[in-house]
């Protein structure tokens, strides 16, 4: 009779090397939600999404979390919560989940600064391809060019006197359609350009973006927001197809105060390229696959694409050494601040951070402290500022439980879509720490 294999002996975690630990983290430099839209579109078409679309930090950026028990730290409002459950695989350990909700101030059209907006709009032949979604059942879906025109029309509802618009269209070369249009004057010339937009030929992204930045620089106004909005399917057929020159260009212009945002048009747009250059340019990037999407982007989400509350933001979390850090929904995590790229934080936005830890059941953490530090540059004064929120573990336990569970669910969904966990593993989580969700 074979000798049974002995079960492994479970041991507690070793004593921590340090009484306090810390790390820096980022939940997306571009405030992008494009991956979410692409995953949703694939699933609605009964297709498997590409794994690289399933970025958990983007899913957390996309969702709306309850603003519960938020405290002002200065510019930001912040809440921190913590849950504790028995570890699912180790009877000697507890599993902790930390949720942090950071919210920037709100601005509306009337209270935002005036804007110099340079639009770089793709009118190449690939823009004749149809978008995947019709806005009404039985209707033909719009082309990418029709989405673009709808967005440029909708843009007028977000402008106010004092705003200045430049419009550069491009295919194999670029065309300066409108320069220095001061909103409040007769928009006929602008609207006529939209009517006459027709597909022209090949696509040279690098030449177009370089020219757009030159126009933005020529109309630069230090008293206003200076922004470039890149609207394209990002499928180059001419010129360089290397991301690096575009990233370097966007990063350099960001340092000069010209912030880049992008709208990826159509389901098959090059999200990798747009994500890369908007991260370098520290701007927002979103995907539009229907006129309904475009109306939202050029409506409720317009100010978030344009107006910065803080630049060069660094988040740092300090916590007791007895807590061993595990899963994270962050894009970047490191104990070395140089390995985490600073972010920009827009008005009318919030970010939810979800981090997982484990500790020995015997550890007494009640009076230990968890501290969030936010370090950033004020866009107006250019002063570097630091805000903090610090709480004891006992103060945090049980707070923000609903948001933490929702963030855990979002993390599971994105991990499943990415293929990094199995359906059986998701079921274990749903039957364990998430069994009372919605009850």
PyMOL commands that set and color helices and strands:
alter all, ss='L'
color gray80, all
select helices_A, chain A and resi 34-44+51-53+56-62+125-128+144-158+188-196+205-218+243-255+271-280+291-297+302-306+337-339+393-396+401-418+423-431
alter helices_A, ss='H'
color red, helices_A
select strands_A, chain A and resi 20-26+71-72+77-86+93-103+115-122+164-170+174-182+225-232+259-265+285-288+308-320+324-328+332-334+343-346+350-360+369-377+384-392
alter strands_A, ss='S'
color yellow, strands_A
deselect
rebuild
show_as cartoon
